Amino acid sequence: MDDQYPGPGLPQQAQLRTFFRLAGPVIAVVGGLTSAYGFISFLTFGADADFDAMPVTEMALFMGGFIVFAIGMAMCRAGYGAIAARYASGELSPVLRDSLRHTGLTPSDRQTQAQRTDGPYCRECGTQAPDRSAKFCGSCGTGLG
Ligand SMILES: [Zn+2]
């Protein structure tokens, strides 16, 4: 199916997204906890130690954990980004449509409906009837059919 209709995404797009959705939160939590542990250890260590003995391990845990946390969050965004974008689009589209309509750049609903009509065309003036059951031309009154 993907071979018949290749989209703009990667070949393993779906698998990659599933992986990001599952692994992203886990990595973010692990990184966050590691970072928090390093930070707390750093604070308790620094309370009763002079600065000659910097708690390098705790600092490394804090920094490294934060980086892992950021990677996990990025994976979450990658995995759930489409949902967020779709939601934002669903929220913004009606507003955008109303805004465009207000500026007069888009046809009103009535005009759009008229363009979708499948009624017959008038022999005399060429106006299209709003629906198939129309008996007379709405523009010039000529009988249709
Ligand atoms: Zn007509």
Residues whose N, C-alpha, C, O or C-beta is under 5 A from the ligand:
A	BS01	ZN	C122 E124 C125 G126 T127 C137 S139 C140 G141 T142
